[in-house]
Amino acid sequence: MLQGVCMDPELIGEFPETVYLFPNGPLNYYVSRFPNKEAHMGCFQADKFQLAEGWPPEPDAADLPPLELGKVYSAQLVWKPRGKFIVSKLQQRYFILPEANQKNALFYKDRERKQLGGRFPLHWFTDFQLVEEEALEESFEIELVEEEAANFEQMSLF
């Protein structure tokens, strides 16, 4: 019997924070709220769960590089509390906007910063890369087409 946490955003609401996992082959678990295999809630893929024993410690906040206020960075989320914050996934890159206190940041799922993911401490991220603002100017060529004045007739339907 193992204990773990559901990491799948679609399933996380169906389980308590910590569940009991009973292996069913190498790729599946029977999942239960109780330490009893017979009381399982179903059989699920193993990759949807993180084992509780293997949760890494929180990174040190002192190892942060200095970030410029108002600049957007791309960073990888490397830590979060077990079983919380379903909007984010570990080891995924997000676009972050550091706050003035240099301790927290708003993070977005897209470069345009339209899909807000939340607000996390900066030390939960690593591999900060400055995102260059690209000029969004597009050049459009307008072609003027002169209509030939040949043989146009007004039609009357009535």
Beta strands, then each sheet from edge to edge (+ up, - down):
strand 1: 2-6
strand 2: 19-23
strand 3: 28-32
strand 4: 40-45
strand 5: 49-51
strand 6: 73-77
strand 7: 93-98
strand 8: 104-108
strand 9: 116-121
strand 10: 125-130
sheet 1: 4+ 3- 2+ 1- 5+
sheet 2: 9+ 8- 7+ 6- 10+
end
